[in-house]
Amino acid sequence: MPGAKQLVKKEKFHAKLVGYLKQYTRAFIVHADNVGSKQFMQIRASLRPESVMLMGKNTLIKRSIRVYIEESGDKTWEPLLEVLVGNVGIVFTNGELSEIRTKIESNTKPAAARAGAIAPVDVSVPAGNTGMGPESTAFFQVLNIATKINKGTVEIINDVKIVFKDQKVSASAAALLAKLKITPFAYGLVMKYVMDNGSIFSPKVLDITNDDLVAGFTAGLRQVAALSIAAKYPTTASVPHSFVNSYKNVLAIALETEYTFKQAEKVKEIIKNPGAFVAAAAPAAAAPAAAAPAAKAPEPEPEEEEAEGFSLFD
């Protein structure tokens, strides 16, 4: 039987969780393996004030959700009962999901490879001088890494993959990476699911942009239009194409006969006299880039003064 302190603690946890269920409409379900207490504190601080993170026993969280559903009749959070498996936590939020995801993913810490841990990525040891003495060749021999001694130190000849994704890290590989001071892994909260107003889906959905939606809608619209035209069944998507095709047919008839209409007249003129339209459309090659300044008009010569009515012979 649980003691009085444990019961009080569970009731406080239940009240806090119920408060979150009422306050928030969105949540991330995150995997929290290999995340230390200090890193948890940093993540919590970065998520405030629009988000909070809740960690606890899955059985206790599920019990509180069931009690909340029974008492309130609100089944919005019921899908959480199926995904609370393993070392997971819940990040409640009312903010923009993509922004909260960026904050969560940015809080990762580099970590050394530990023996027996499942590797999240492949790890390779690069070729080059290791700075280690000849006595360390045993590590490389166990891992089948070709080396040579150069100036009293061990040099790796080729890049070698020593850790494989989703496999356990061997003790030799962990020791070698530690000696080389390589921290190949980065740990943080890993998002498993996203929940929004009762709907639960993969975090990959958040990568979809408005451009992706428009492109997908346009592609679907084209397919509907093509199918409608092929089946000769008019739809909203195919009507514009049907009008264009009909115009092309009528225009072709007008060009082969004396029949004409307003939209066909210009086309007929282009066919009769294409050179005129080409000349009109082409830029004037002989035109100067800039108009030359107008020639300065000659200044008028001063008029001679008329005689005053006397001469030297008077």
C-alpha positions in Angstrom: 0.0 0.0 0.0 1.3 3.4 -0.8 2.1 5.7 2.0 0.4 9.0 2.8 3.2 11.0 1.2 3.0 9.0 -2.0 -0.7 9.5 -2.2 -0.4 13.3 -1.7 2.3 13.4 -4.4 0.2 11.4 -6.8 -2.8 13.7 -6.2 -0.6 16.8 -6.9 0.6 15.2 -10.1 -2.9 14.4 -11.1 -4.1 17.9 -10.4 -1.2 19.4 -12.4 -1.8 17.1 -15.4 -5.6 17.8 -15.4 -4.8 21.5 -15.4 -2.6 21.1 -18.5 -5.3 19.0 -20.2 -7.7 21.9 -19.7 -5.3 24.7 -20.6 -3.6 23.4 -23.7 -4.9 22.0 -27.0 -1.6 20.8 -28.6 1.2 18.6 -27.5 4.4 16.8 -28.6 5.1 13.3 -27.4 8.9 13.1 -27.0 11.4 10.3 -26.4 13.8 11.2 -23.6 16.6 8.6 -23.6 20.1 9.8 -22.8 18.9 13.2 -21.7 20.4 14.4 -18.4 18.8 16.5 -15.7 20.7 19.6 -16.5 19.7 19.3 -20.2 16.1 18.9 -19.0 16.3 22.1 -17.1 17.6 24.0 -20.1 14.9 22.6 -22.4 12.2 23.5 -19.9 13.5 27.1 -19.7 13.6 27.5 -23.5 10.0 26.3 -23.8 8.5 28.8 -21.3 6.1 30.6 -21.2 4.0 29.2 -24.0 4.8 25.6 -23.4 5.4 23.2 -20.5 7.0 19.7 -20.3 5.6 16.9 -18.2 7.6 13.8 -17.3 6.3 11.0 -15.2 5.3 7.3 -15.0 3.2 6.3 -18.0 0.8 4.3 -15.8 0.2 7.4 -13.6 -0.3 9.7 -16.7 -2.7 7.2 -18.3 -4.7 6.9 -15.1 -5.0 10.7 -14.8 -6.2 11.0 -18.4 -8.8 8.2 -17.9 -10.1 9.9 -14.8 -10.2 13.3 -16.5 -12.2 11.8 -19.4 -14.7 10.1 -17.1 -15.2 13.2 -15.0 -15.4 15.8 -17.8 -16.6 13.7 -20.8 -13.9 15.4 -22.9 -12.2 12.8 -25.1 -9.8 15.2 -26.8 -6.7 13.6 -25.1 -7.8 10.0 -25.4 -5.4 9.2 -28.3 -2.5 9.8 -25.9 -3.3 6.5 -24.1 -2.0 4.5 -27.1 1.3 6.3 -27.6 2.6 6.6 -24.1 5.1 3.8 -24.4 8.7 3.8 -23.2 10.7 6.6 -21.8 8.5 9.4 -23.1 7.2 12.8 -22.0 4.6 15.3 -23.1 5.3 18.9 -24.1 2.0 20.8 -23.9 1.7 24.0 -25.9 -0.7 26.5 -27.4 2.0 28.0 -29.6 3.0 27.5 -33.2 3.9 23.8 -33.6 6.8 24.4 -36.0 8.4 27.0 -33.7 8.1 24.8 -30.6 9.6 21.9 -32.6 12.6 24.1 -33.5 13.2 25.0 -29.9 13.1 21.3 -28.9 15.4 20.2 -31.7 17.9 23.0 -31.0 18.5 21.7 -27.4 20.8 18.8 -28.2 24.2 18.1 -26.6 27.2 16.2 -28.0 28.0 13.0 -26.2 30.6 10.3 -26.3 29.9 6.8 -27.6 29.3 4.4 -24.7 29.9 0.7 -24.8 26.6 -1.2 -25.3 24.6 1.9 -26.3 22.5 1.8 -29.5 24.2 4.1 -32.1 21.8 6.7 -33.6 24.2 7.3 -36.5 27.1 5.7 -38.3 30.5 6.7 -37.0 33.8 6.7 -39.0 37.3 7.3 -37.9 39.0 9.6 -40.4 42.4 8.9 -42.0 45.3 10.8 -40.6 47.7 11.1 -37.7 46.1 10.2 -34.4 48.8 11.6 -32.1 48.8 8.2 -30.2 52.0 6.3 -29.6 52.9 2.9 -31.0 51.6 1.1 -27.9 48.0 1.9 -29.0 48.1 -0.2 -32.1 46.2 -2.9 -30.3 43.0 -0.8 -30.4 43.3 -0.5 -34.2 44.1 -4.2 -34.7 41.0 -5.3 -32.9 38.9 -3.1 -35.1 40.7 -4.1 -38.3 41.9 -0.6 -38.9 45.0 -0.4 -41.2 47.7 1.9 -39.6 51.3 2.7 -39.9 53.9 4.4 -37.6 54.8 7.8 -38.8 57.3 9.9 -36.8 56.7 7.9 -33.6 52.8 8.1 -33.8 50.1 5.9 -35.2 48.6 7.1 -38.5 45.3 5.7 -39.9 45.7 5.0 -43.6 42.0 5.1 -44.7 38.7 6.2 -43.3 37.1 3.3 -41.5 33.5 2.9 -40.2 33.6 1.5 -36.7 30.1 2.1 -35.4 26.9 1.3 -37.3 23.5 2.9 -36.9 20.9 1.1 -34.8 23.6 -1.4 -33.5 25.4 -1.6 -30.2 28.7 0.2 -29.7 31.5 -2.2 -29.0 33.8 -1.7 -26.0 36.8 -1.4 -28.4 35.1 1.2 -30.6 34.0 3.3 -27.5 37.5 3.2 -26.1 39.1 4.2 -29.4 36.7 7.1 -29.9 37.4 8.2 -26.4 41.2 8.2 -27.0 40.7 10.1 -30.2 38.4 12.6 -28.3 35.6 12.1 -30.8 32.1 12.7 -29.5 30.0 11.4 -32.4 26.5 11.4 -30.9 24.2 14.2 -30.0 21.3 13.6 -27.6 18.1 15.5 -27.0 14.4 15.0 -27.0 13.2 13.0 -30.0 9.7 13.8 -31.2 7.6 10.7 -31.8 4.1 12.2 -32.3 2.3 15.5 -32.5 -1.2 16.1 -31.2 -3.5 18.9 -32.2 -7.1 19.2 -30.9 -7.6 15.5 -30.7 -5.8 14.5 -33.9 -2.5 12.7 -33.6 0.1 12.5 -36.4 3.8 12.2 -37.3 6.1 15.2 -36.8 7.0 14.9 -40.5 3.6 16.6 -41.3 5.1 19.8 -39.9 7.7 19.8 -42.8 4.9 20.4 -45.3 4.9 24.1 -46.4 2.2 26.1 -48.2 4.2 25.7 -51.5 3.9 21.9 -51.1 0.2 22.1 -50.5 -0.3 24.3 -53.6 1.9 22.0 -55.7 -0.1 19.0 -54.6 -3.4 20.7 -55.2 -2.3 21.8 -58.7 -1.1 18.3 -59.6 -4.4 16.8 -58.5 -6.3 19.5 -60.4 -4.4 18.7 -63.6 -5.2 15.0 -63.2 -8.9 15.7 -62.7 -8.9 18.0 -65.8 -7.1 15.4 -67.9 -9.5 12.6 -66.9 -12.6 14.8 -67.5 -11.4 15.8 -71.0 -10.5 12.2 -71.9 -13.9 11.0 -70.6 -15.7 14.0 -72.2 -17.3 14.7 -68.9 -17.3 18.4 -68.1 -16.1 19.5 -64.6 -15.1 22.8 -63.1 -11.4 21.8 -63.6 -11.9 20.9 -67.3 -14.2 23.6 -68.5 -11.4 26.2 -69.1 -9.4 23.7 -71.1 -12.6 22.8 -73.1 -13.1 26.5 -74.0 -9.5 26.8 -75.1 -9.7 23.7 -77.2 -13.0 24.9 -78.8 -11.5 28.3 -79.6 -8.5 26.5 -81.3 -11.0 24.5 -83.4 -13.1 27.5 -84.4 -9.9 29.5 -85.2 -8.6 26.7 -87.4 -11.9 26.8 -89.4 -11.7 30.6 -89.8 -8.2 30.4 -91.1 -9.2 27.8 -93.8 -12.4 29.6 -94.9 -13.7 33.1 -95.5 -15.5 33.0 -92.2 -14.1 35.3 -89.6 -14.7 36.8 -86.2 -13.0 39.5 -84.1 -10.5 37.2 -82.3 -9.5 35.6 -85.6 -8.9 38.8 -87.6 -5.5 39.6 -86.1 -4.3 36.1 -86.6 -5.3 36.3 -90.3 -3.5 39.6 -90.6 -0.3 38.1 -89.2 -0.5 35.2 -91.6 -1.0 37.5 -94.6 1.7 40.0 -93.7 4.1 38.5 -91.1 6.9 40.9 -92.0 5.0 43.9 -90.8 4.3 42.5 -87.4 7.9 41.3 -87.0 9.2 44.8 -87.9 6.8 46.4 -85.4 7.8 44.0 -82.6 11.5 44.1 -83.2 13.4 47.0 -81.6 14.7 49.5 -84.0 18.4 48.5 -84.4 19.4 51.7 -86.1 18.1 53.9 -83.4 20.9 55.5 -81.3 21.1 54.5 -77.6 20.6 58.1 -76.6 19.3 60.9 -78.7 22.1 63.2 -79.7 21.7 66.7 -78.3 20.1 69.1 -80.7 22.6 71.2 -82.7 23.0 74.6 -81.3 21.2 77.1 -83.4 23.6 79.7 -84.9 23.5 83.0 -83.2 22.0 85.8 -85.4 24.6 88.2 -86.7 24.3 91.8 -85.5 22.6 94.1 -88.0 24.7 97.0 -89.3 23.6 100.4 -88.1 21.9 102.5 -90.8 23.6 105.7 -92.0 22.6 108.8 -90.2 22.1 110.8 -93.6 25.6 112.4 -94.0 28.8 111.3 -95.7 32.4 112.2 -95.8 32.0 114.2 -99.0 29.3 116.5 -97.6 
